[in-house]
Amino acid sequence: MSFAAERERRQTAGNRLKRLLEQQEDPDDEFYGTAYGGFVDEDEDNDYRSEDSEEDVVDSDFDQEDEQQQQEEENQDQSNVNKKHKIDDGSDDEETSKPKKKKVVYQAQSLQQELKAQKKEEQEQSGESKLTRRQQKKANAPKIEAKTLRNSTSVKRVELEKRQKERQERRKYLKGVASLRNTGEVRKLTQEELLEEAKITEEINLESLEAYQQIEMKKKETKRMKLIQECPRICTSSMTIVNEPMSDQWNDILDENYQLEPNSDRCSRTFISFTHLQTYNDTFSTLNTSNRRRRRLCPVTGMPAQYFDPLTQMPYASLEAFQILRRIYAEELKKQKRTASVLIDAQRDVNLNILR
């Protein structure tokens, strides 16, 4: 039998159990105090106080329920300890053990009631109810959420102020336009009017788009035509064709004694095409007969001229023809001089008549 079983039970056993439980440190305090940089819960945070938030009021029923649960747990622990002593101590009778157990329980209950009364008096004097650690954590959680909500509301407030400023500036601008036009304040259009205006603008835009497309098509066509006109080319194309039987016309032209040599059914043909007539004329200029030298005839004798007079610019065939050409030339000069002298005399007479 152990020494604890032989020892008599003290009458004040379990009186300080509740005080020890309250003084015992919570393992969460060490975790939150070291792992995350020393977060410590405080009853009142003076650095952060919300304007709209009110003090949390805890109903006394919650406190009473917690105290009742703690009291029941303590009574159950004490009853378990007494039962253990009763089993270990065989010398004690059941009759003697029962009153002792009741006495201890009654003493613990009386002490607990006194502690409760003291706590209630302290709460009434201070006017503030203390929350448990878990309730404090729950109470602190919505504060952080409220802070974030306030940040979002501040951002929205800034955006609202910005929109209001833009509206005020727009109203001022419209009033200025109305004053310049000597009209009243510009009325804000309704949704139906805006839709009708949008339809009209859509029609105008479609018409302008069609006109723009037509202009672009014309530009493309003119560009293509310019390329075709400004770029003369000589194209060659070679192909194979099938020989066809000769017609009767070719048989009539050919000599009867001429015999064609037999050849294959296919033969090749090369075609040269000119895009411009000028390139064709430049390429085949030797075929142009207009540039050939013509035979010159003597105007006096009608024979082919072998000589050329540089003064009269006329060809001649013999000496007699040359003399005749020069005689005619001298007579023409005399006639021109006479006509010139006559014109001069007439002009002089006119001038004299004017002076008179």
MARLUM-646903 format. One record per residue: x, y, z of N, C-alpha, C, O in turn; residue in one letter. Coordinates in steps of 0.05 Angstrom, whole numbers, plus 5000, padded with zeros to 4 digits. Layout:
BEGIN
XYZXYZXYZXYZa;...
% end
This chain:
BEGIN
501749765000500050005000501850255000503750275015m;501150444983502850684979502450875003500550855018s;504351065005504251265026501851445022500651535042f;501251514997498951694992496351575001494551715010a;496151305000493651185008493451175039491251195050a;495751135053495651135082495251405094494051435116e;496051615080495851885091492951965092491351915074r;492152105114489452195117488952435098490752595094e;486552465088485852675070485552935085484252945106r;486753155073486453415085483653525080482453465059r;482753685098480053805095480054025074478054075061q;482354155070482454375051483554285023484354445007t;483354025018484353924992482554024970480153994971a;483854134948482354224925481454514926480154614907g;482054644948481154924950482655114931481455294920n;485155054926486855224909487055124880488655224864r;485354934873485554824846484755024825486055054804l;482655164831481655364811483655584807484155684785k;484955674830486955884828489355794811490455954796r;490155544815492455444800491755424770493355484752l;489255344764488455324736488455604723489055634699l;487655804738487656074727490456184723490956324704e;492256114742494956204740496656054719498756144710q;495655814711497155654692497155794665495155904656q;499455804653499855944627498555774605498755524604e;497355914587496255784563498455724543500055894538d;498555474532500755414513500555584488502555624474p;498155694481497955864458499456124461500356244441d;499756224487501156474491504056464482505056644470d;505356244489508156214481508456194451510356304439e;506556054438506656024408506256304395507856374377f;504256454402503756714390505756914399506157114385y;507056874421509057064431511757044418513257234418g;512356804407515056754396514956714366516556834351t;513156544356513256454328512556684309513756704287a;510756854316509857064298510757344308509257544303y;512957364321514057624327512957754353513157994356g;511657594370510857704395508257844395508058074404g;506157714383503457834384502257774411502057544419f;501557984425500357954451497658084451497358304442v;495657934461492958044462492758244484493758194507d;491558464479491158674499488158724502486658704483e;487458804526484558864531483659104515481559104504d;485359314514484659564500487059644483489359674493e;486659674457488659754438488360054434486560144420d;490260214447489960504445490860604418489960824409n;492560454403493560544377491360534356491260694338d;489560354359487460314339484760314353484160134368y;483160524347480460534358478660634335479160834323r;476660474330474760544309472760744319471960734342s;471960934301470061134310467261024313465861084332e;466460854294463760754294463360504312461160434319d;465660374319465360124334464560184363465560384375s;462860024374461960054402463259844419464259644409e;463259894444464459694463462759444463460259454465e;464159214462462758964462461658904490463058924510d;459158844490457758794516457158494517455758394499v;458158364537457858084540455658034561455758144583v;453857874553451657804572452757644595454557484592d;451657694618452557544642451957254641453057094656s;450057174624449356894622451656724612452056504621d;453256844593455556694583457556644605458656424608f;458056854621459956824643459056614663460556454673d;456456614669455356424688455556144678456155954693q;455056104652455255834640458055734642458555494649e;460155904637462855814638463555744667464955544672d;462655904686463255834714461955574723463055424738e;459455534713458155284720459555044709459854834722q;460555064684462054844672464554784688465254554693q;466055004696468454964711467854834738469354664748q;465654914751464954804777464254504774465054344791q;462854434753462154154749464653984745464853764755e;466554094729469053944724470553904750471653684755e;470754114767472154094792470853884810472153724823e;468253894812466753704829467253414819467553234835n;467353384793467753114782470553014788470952784795q;472553204786475353124793475553044822476852844829d;474253194840474453144868473052874875474052724892q;470852824862469452564867471152334857471152124870s;472552364835474352154825476652104845477351874850n;477752314857479952284876478952144901480251974912v;476552214910475452094934474851794930475351634948n;473851734905473351454900475951284900476051064910k;478151414890480751274890481651224919482651004925k;481451424935482151384964480451174977481451014993h;477951164970476150974982476950684974476750504990k;477850654949478550384940481150304953481450074962i;483150484955485750414966485650374996486950195006d;484050525010483950505040481850305047479450355046d;482750065054480949845062479949865090477849755096g;481450005108480650025136478250205141476750165160s;477950405122475750595126473150465117473150325097d;471050505132468450395125466950585107467750815103d;464850475095463250635077461850855092461351075081e;461050795116459450985132461151225139460251455138e;463751175146465551405153466451565129466851805131t;466751425106467751565082465651755070466451965060s;463151685070461151845058460952125070460952315055k;460752155097460552425108463052595102462752835098p;465452465102467852625096467752735067468352965063k;466852565048466652655020464652885018465253085005k;462452865031460553085030461653335042461153555032k;463153305063464253535077466253685059466153925057k;467953525045469953645027468553785004469254014996v;466553654992465053774970463654024978463654224964v;462454015001461054255011462954485015462354715009y;465354425026467254645030468254765004468455005001q;468754584984469554694958467354864945467955074933a;464954774948462754924936462455194950461955404937q;462755204976462555454990464755644982464355884979s;467255534979469455714970468955824942469556054936l;467955644925467355734898465255954897465456144882q;463255924914461156124915462256394925461456604915q;464056374944465356624954466956764932466857004929e;468456594917470056714895468256844874468957054864l;466056704868464256814849463157084858462957274843k;462357094883461257344894463357564893462657794886a;465857504899467957704898468357804869468658044864q;468357614850468657694822466457874813466858074799k;463957804821461757974812461958254824461258444811k;462758264849463158534862465258694847464858934842e;467458564840469558704825468558804798469159024790e;467058634784465958704758464058944761464059124744q;462358934781460559154785461959414792461259634783e;464159394808465659634815467059754790466959994785q;468459584775469859674752468059754729468759924712s;465759634727463859694705464559564678463459634658g;466459384678467359254654467458954658468358864679e;466458804639466458514641468858404626469358484603s;470358224638472758114626471957874608470257714616k;473157864585472557644567474757434570476957484578l;473957194563475956974562477757014539477257184521t;479956854538481956894517480856824490481356964470r;479256614488478056544462476056754452475956824429r;474456854471472557064464474057324455473057464438q;476357384468477857614460478957584432478957774416q;479857334425480857294398478557324378478957444356k;476257224384473957254366473157544363472357634342k;473357694386472657974385474658134369473958334356a;477158054370479258194355479158134325479958304309n;478157904318478157824290476458014272477458104252a;474058084280472558264263473658544262473058694243p;475358624281476658884280478458904255478459104241k;479958694250481758694227480158704202480858854183i;477858554201476158564178474958844173474758934151e;474158964196473059234194475159434183474459614168a;477659384191479759564181480159534151480359734137k;480159284141480359244112477859364098478159484076t;475559344109473159454097473459764096472559884077l;474559874116474960164116476860254094476560464082r;478960084089480760144067479360144041479660324024n;477659944036476159934011474160164009473860283987s;472960234031471060454030472560724025471460894011t;474960744035476460994030477161014000477061223989s;477960783988478560783959476060853943476161013925v;473760733951471260793936470561093940469461213922k;471061193964470361473968472061663951471061853940r;474661593947476361753930475361743901475261943887v;474561493892473461473865470861633861470461753841e;469161623882466661773881467162073879465962213863l;469062173895469762453893470862533866470262743856e;472462353854473562403828471262423807471362603790k;469362233808467162243789465462493793464562613773r;465062573818463562813823464963063811463663243800q;467563073814469063293802468763303772468363513760k;468963063760468663053731465863143722465563283702e;463863063737461163153730460863453733459663583715r;461963573754461863853758463364003735462364203725q;465663903727467164023705465564013679465464203663e;464263783674462663753650460263943650459664063630r;458963973673456764163675457664453669456364603656r;459964523680461064793675461664823646461065043634k;462764623633463364643604460764673588460764833570y;458764523595456164543580454864813585453764933566l;455064923609454065183614455465393597454265583587k;458165363596459765553579458965543550458765753537g;458565303540457665273512454965393508454465533488v;453165353527450465473525450565773525449065913511a;452365883542452566173543453666293517452866503509s;455566143505456666243480454566233457454466413440l;452766043458450766013438448166173444446266173429r;448266313467445966473476443466303479441266383472n;443866073490441665893496441665823525443465893540t;439565683534439365603561441265373567442965293550g;441065263590442765043598442164803581439864743575e;444364663572444064433555442664213570443564123591v;440464113558438963903572440363633567441363583545r;440363473587441563203584439663023569437263013576k;440562893549438962723532438062473546439562363563l;435662373540434762123551435961893536437361923516t;435361653546436461413534435361373506436861293487q;432761423502431561393475432761593455433361523433e;433161843464434262043446437161973439438062013416e;438661863458441361783453441461553432443161543415l;439561363435439361143416438761243387439861153368l;436761423386436161543359438461683347439061663323e;439861843363442261973353444461783344445861823325e;444661563359446561353351445861223325447661173308a;443261183320442461073294443161263271444061183250k;442661523275443261723254446261723248447061723225i;447861723269450761723266451661463252453561463237t;450261243258451060993245450561013215452160923199e;448261123207447661153178449761333165450661273143e;450361553178452461733166455061593163456461633143i;455861443184458361303182458361093160460461053147n;456160953156455960753135456260883107457660783090l;454961113104455161253078458061343073459061313051e;459261453093462061543090463861303085465861333070s;463261073097464860833092464660743063466660673051l;462160743053461760663025463260853006464560762987e;463061113011464461302994467461262995468861272975a;468461213019471361163022472260913008474360902995y;470560693009471260452994471260492964473060392950q;469360642954469360702925471860862917473060802896q;472561052933475061212927477461032927479261052909i;477660842946479860662947479960482923482060422912e;477560382914477460212890478460362865479860252849m;477560612863478460772840481460812841482860802820k;482560862864485460902866486960652858488960662844k;485860412866487260162858487060122828489060032816k;484760182816484560152787486460332772487760252753e;486560582780488360772767491260692770492860722752t;491960582793494660492797495360262778497460252766k;493460072775493959852757494259942728495959852713r;492460122719492560222692495260372687496460342666m;496160522706498660662703500960462699502760502683k;500960252715503060052713503059922685505159872673l;500659872675500459742648501359932626502759852608i;500660192629501360382608504260472609505560512588q;505360492632508060602635510260392632512560462632e;509460142630511559932629511259772604509959562604c;512359862582512259702557513959452560516159462570p;512859232550514258972553514158822527512358862510r;516058642524516158452502516058172515517858092528i;513858032510513357772522513857552502513057582479c;515157342510515557112493514256872507514456832531t;512956712491511656472501512156242481511656272457s;513056022492513555782475511755562484511455512508s;510655422464508855202471508954992449509955032427m;507854762455507754542436504854522426502954532442t;504554482400501954452388501854202371503954102363i;499554112364499153882347498953962318497454152312v;500353822301500153882272497453812262496453592267n;496253992247493653942234494053892204496053992193e;492353742192492653702162492353962147490654132155p;493853992126493854242110491354272094490254072084m;490354512092487954562077488554562047490854532038s;486454582031486654592001488054841992489354841971d;487755062007489055311998492055281997493355361978q;493155152018496155112018496954921996499154951984w;495254731990495954541968496054681941497754621924n;494354881938494355031913496855201910497855241888d;497755311932500055491931502655331927504355421911i;502955101940505454951938505754831910503854791895l;508254781904508854651879508054361879508054231900d;507254261856506353991855508653791860508253581872e;510953871852513253691855514453691884515953521891n;513553891899514653921927513253721945510853701945y;514853571960513853371978514653442007517053492012q;512853432025513453482053514653242066513853012061l;516553292083517753072098516052992121514953172135e;515752742126514052662149515452732175517952702178p;513952832194515052912220513052822242511052702236n;513752892266512052802289509452962289509153162275s;507652862305505052992308505253262322503553432317d;507253292339507453542355509753702345511753602335r;509453962349511554152342511454392361509354432374c;513554542363513754762381513355022366514155052343s;512155212380511655482368512455692389511855662413r;513855892381514656112398513356372388513556442365t;511956502407510556752400511856982415512556972438f;512057202400513157452412510957662411509857722390i;510257772434508057962436509158222448510758232466s;508258442435509058712444506658852457504458852446f;507158972480505059112494504559392482502359492484t;506559502469506359772458507259772429509159632421h;505859932413506659942384509260082380510760012362l;509960272397512460412394514860232398516860252383q;514660052416516859862420517159682395519359602387t;514859612383514959452359516359602336518059492322y;515659852333516860012311519860062316521460052298n;520460102342523360142348524959882343527259892334d;523659662349525159402346525459332316527659242308t;523359372300523459302272523459552255521659582238f;525259732260525359982244526359942216525760112199s;527759732210528759682182526559622163526859652139t;524259522174522059462156520459712148518759692131l;520959932161519560182155520660302129522960382128n;518960322108519860422081519760722080520860832060t;518660862099518461152098521161282101521561502091s;523061152114525661262118527661212095529961302096n;526761072074528461022052529061282035527361462035r;531361302023532061532006530661521979530761331965r;529161731973527661751948529461861925531362011930r;528861771901530261881878529262161871526762201868r;531062351868530262631862530462671831532162571817r;528462841822528262901793528863191788528163361805l;529963251766530563531759527963661750526463561733c;527263901762524764031755524664151727522564211716p;527064191715527164311688526964101666525364121648v;528663891668528763691648527063441654526263301636t;526463391679524963161687526562911689525462691692g;529162931687530962701689531962671718531662851734m;533062431724534162401751536362601757538162631741p;536062741779537962951786540462831799540362661817a;542762921788545262831800546563041817548462991831q;545563291815546863511829544763661846542363621844y;545763831864544063981882545064261886547464301892f;543264471881544064751883543564841912541264841920d;545564921927545165001954543765271957542465331977p;543865451936542665711938539565691934538065791950l;538865551913535965521908534765281921532265251922t;536465101933535564861946533964681927531864571934q;534864661902533564511882535564321868537864401864m;534664071861536463891846536463951816534464051806p;538563891802538763931773540363711761541963571774y;539963671734541263451720543463541701545363381696a;543363791692545463881673546064171678544864301695s;548064281662548864561665546664751655546264961668l;545364681634543164851624540964881645539865101649e;540364661658538264671679539164851702537564991714a;541764841708542765001730542565301723541765461740f;543265381698543065661690540165751690539665981698q;538365591682535465671682534565711711533065901716i;535365541729534565581757535665831769534265971784l;538165901762539266151773537966401761537566601774r;537166381734535866611722533066661735532366881740r;531766441740529066471754529466581782527866741791i;531566501795532066601822532566901822531667041839y;534167001801534767291799532267451794531867661805a;530567351776528067491770526267511795525067711800e;526267301811524667301835525667511855524167631869e;528367531856529467731874528668021865528068191882l;528768071838527968331828525068391835524468621843k;523368201832520568241838520168311868518668481875k;521668161884521368211913522368491920521168631938q;524568581906525568851912523469061903523069261917k;522269021879520269211870517869231889516969441897r;516969001897514669001916515469131942513769261955t;517869091950518769211975518969511973518269661991a;519969611949520169901945517470031944516970251954s;515669891931512869991929511670011956510270211963v;512069811972510969812000512170042016510770162033l;514770082012516070302028514970572019514470742036i;514570611992513570871983510670911993509971142001d;509170711993506370732003506370802033504670962041a;508070682048508170732076509071022081508171152100q;510871122064511871392068509571592062509271792076r;508071542040505871722034503771722057502671932063d;503271502068501371492090502371652114500771802126v;504871632120505971782142505872082137505272242156n;506472172112506272452106503472562108502972782118l;501572402099498772492101497972522130496372692138n;498972342147498272362175499472612188498172742204i;501972682180503172912191501873172182501673362198l;500873182158499373412149496773442163495273632158r;
% end
